[in-house]
Amino acid sequence: MAMKMRLRLPCIRTLLAPQQRRHNSAYNARWLSDQKTRLGRLFFHGCTAAEVDEAGQILQDMTREWRRYIAGAEGYLISAERRGLYRLPVAWGDMRSESADEADEGRVRHVCHVNNVTYNRWAESARINWAWNLAKHVDPANNTRWSDLWTPRGLGLILRSINVDYKFPMEYPDKVTVYHKLGKIKDDSFGLDVIILSEKHQRVAARCLEDIVVYNYKPSDPTKKPGKAPIPGWMRDVFEETMQQQKEAAKAATNEMRKIGKRIDSVESRVLVRKEM
C-alpha cells in the first residue's frame, strides 16, 4: 500500500535568522498589489469614461515598470546592463511533485512547484552574469581581471555561503528575473542580496543572501599559500560606485511610487465621494 505524505503548505517555506532578511525594511512588499487593489475598487465603484482612461493609464504605467517598483525601490539596479537573469522561462523539469492530503476530504492531490535547489541555480547563474556585466559595461578597463575571477588563474571569488528565503512556490509555466545588489563590504569578502521575481505573478518568489570571499589561487610570493586575499583597489572602486548608484536607484523609484500614489489619490477623491454607479 502506498504511503501518504501529510504536508503543511506552502512546504518550501523556511525560517531564517533576522540578519538574513536585510532588505529595505522601509519598503512595503505589498505596495504594487495594494495600488492595483485601489484601482480595482475605483472600477467597481463606477467611473466616468475620463476617469477610466486615467486609472487605466496609471495601471499601464505600473505594469510596465513593476520591476522598478519591487526591486528598484530596494536599490537593485535593473537596467539591461546590470540584470543577472531576465524573463528566463521556468522549465517543467525545474519542478518537483509531492503528495498531500486534502483537508477533511480524504483525498490525495499532487503539489507541483519549482524545486528548492533551482532557486540556488538561478542565483548562481545570475551572479556570474552580474560579474560579467561589471566587466563589460561598468569597468571595461579591467575586463580581463573581472573575467578571471571565476577561474583559478589568480584572484577569484568563492561563494562561502548562501541562504534562501522562499516567499511562495513558483510553478510552470512562468518566467523568472533575478537581480543582485551589493551588501556589506569587508576587507576580504562582501555580501550580495538576491531577489528572484516571478514574471507571471509580478512579485518576489525568493530572496537570497550570498557571502562571497576573495581568494588568491596563485600568490606572487612563492612563500605564501593560496588563501583569502584583500579586495583589490580596482574592485573596491567599482563597488563603492555601485553602492552609490544603488542608493540613487532606490530614491528615484521611491519618488516615482509616491507620484503614482498621489495620482491614485486624485482619482479616488473624485470617484469615491459619489454614490456607486
N, C-alpha and C positions, 0 to 999 in steps of 0.2 A: 504494500500500500504506500502510495506517495506521501511523503511528509509535508504538511502545510507549514508555511512560514508566516508568523504573525509579525507584522512590521508597523511601526509608527511612521506616518508620512508627515512632512517630506523626510525620507530616510537618509538623505545625504547632508542634512544639517549638522554642523559641528560647532562645538563651543570653543572659543578662543580666548586667550588672555586679553585683558583690556589693551595692553600695548600693541596687540596685533590688529586693533581696529583704529588705526591712527588717521583715517581720512578726515577731511574737514568736518568737524562736529557742528559747525555753524550752518552747514548745508543741509537743507531738507531733502532727503532722498525721494520724497513723495511729491516734490514740487510740480513736476511735469504732469503726473496723473491728477493732482489737485486742480491744476489750471484747466485741464480737459474736462474735469467734472463740473467746474464752474461754468464753462462754455456750454456744456450739455444741458445744464439747468436752465440756461437762458433760452436755448432752443425749445425745451419742453414747456417753459413758461409762456412763450409766444413772443416773436419779434416781428418788427416791420421788415420789409424787403431790404431796406438800407442797413438795418441792424444785423440781419442775417449775413449780408455781404461783409460787414465789418467784423463780426465774430468769426466768420469763415476765413477771412484773411489772417486773423490772429492765429487760428488753428493751423492754417497752412504754414505760417512762419514758424510755429513751434515744431511742427512735424519735420520741416526741412532742417532745422537747427537743433534737433533734440539731443544729439551727442554733445553739443557745446553746453547745453543746459545741465546735463547729467555729469559729464566728465570734465568739460572745460571749467565749470564752476568750482571744481575741486583742484584746479591747477594743472590738469593734464593737457598737454599740447597735442591737439587733434588734427593738425594740418596733414596733408598728404606726405610732407617731408618728415613727419615725426611719428606717425602711427605705426604700430607694430603689425597688426593684422586688421584687415578691413573687409567686412562682409564675406568672411570665409564660410562657405556652406558647411553645415553640420552633416556629416555622413551617417548613414544608417549604422555602419559599423562602429561609430563612436558611442553607441548606446549599449546599455545592459538591460536585461529583463529580470524582474523579480516577481514573486507572487505575494499577494496579500489578501487577507480575509476581508470580505465586505462586511461592514459593521451590521450586526443584527440580521443578516440575510443568509448566513451560512454558505456563501458562495466565494469562490476564489477568482480574483481578477489579476491580470498581469500588469505590472507597473514598469513602464519603459522610460528611462531618462539617460542623459549623457553620462557615461562612466566617469567617476570622480577623477581618475588618472588623466582623462582627456583635458581637463582644465589645466593641469600642470604642463601638459604638452603644448597647449595653446600659449601659456605664459612663457614657456621656454622659447618657442618659435618667435614670439613677439619680441622677446628680449634680444635675440640675435639681430632681428631687423632694427630694433631700437639703436643698437650699436652701429649697424651698417648705415643707418640714417645720419648718425653723427659724423661718420667718416665721409659720406658722400655730400651731404647738404650743409652741415654745420661747421665742420673743421676739415675741409678737403686738403689743407696743407699738411695735415698729419694722417692722411688717408691710410697709408701703409701701417702706421702704428695702431690705429683703431682696428684695422683688418686682422692684424696679427694677434689681437687679444684673445681670439678663440683658437689659437694654435699654441704649441709648446716651444715656439721659437725664442721667446724671451719673456717679456711681461705678458701676463694673461689674467683673465678674470675667471674665478671659480665660484660657483653657487654653493655657499656654505649651508644655507637652509631656505626652505620655502614653506610658508603657512598659508592655507587656503580657507577662506570663509565663504561657504556656499550659501547663496541667497535664495535661489529657487531652482528646481530641476529643469534644465533645458531639455527639449525633445526635438526629434526630427519631424518635420523639416524646419530649419531655422538657419540663420546666418549669425556669425559671431564677429565682433570687433573688439580689439584689445589695445589698450594704451598703457604705457609705463610712465611713471613720474618719479623723479629723484626725491629721496627722503634724506635721512641724516647722513652726513658725510664725515667720516672719521679719518684717522691718519692712514690706515691701510685697508679700509673697507668702506662700503656705502650701502645704503638701503634703497630698494626700489619698490614703490607701490604699484600694483597692477589692478586694473579694472577691466573686467570681462563683461561685455554688453551683449544682450540678446537683441538682434535687429527686429525680430518678429514682435517681441513684447515691448521694445523700447525701454528697457530697464536693466539694472545691474543683475547679472546672473551669478557672479562670484567676484571676490576680491582676494588678492594675494599679497603677501609681504615677503620680499626676497632679500636675503642678506648676501652681498657679493664681496669677495675678498680679492685683493690684488696679489698676484703670486708671480714670483720671478723664477722661471724654469731654468734659466741659464745665467747665473750671476757673472758679471765681468771679472770679479775677484775669484780666482780659482780656489782660494782657501775657504770660501763660503759655500754652503749647501743651498740648494733650491728651497725657497720658502716664501713666506709673506713679505711683501715689499710696500713701501710708502706709495701713496697715489702720486704719480709724477706731475710736475707743474703743468704741462700741456693739457693733461686730462682735468686737473683741478680747475684750470681757467675756463674750460668748456662747461664744467659742472656749475661753477658759480654763475656764469652767464645764463645757463639753463634754469637755475633756481629763480633768477630774477624774472625770466620770461614766464615761468610757471605762476609767479605771483601776479604778474600783469594779466595773464590769461584768466585767472580766477576773478580778478577785479572787473575785467571787461565783461565776462559772462554774467557776473552778478548784477552789473549795471543794466545789461540787456534784459535780465529776468525781472528787474524792478520795473523797467519800462513796459514789459508785457503785462505785469500785474496791474499797472496803472491803466493800461488800455482796457483790460477786462473790467476794472473798477468803473471806468467811464460808461461802458455798455450796461453794466449792472445797475448803475444809478438811474439809467433811463428806462430799463426794462422791468426791474423788479418792483418799482413803485406802482406799476399798473396792475390791474387785475389780470389773471391768466386769460389768454386769448383762445 
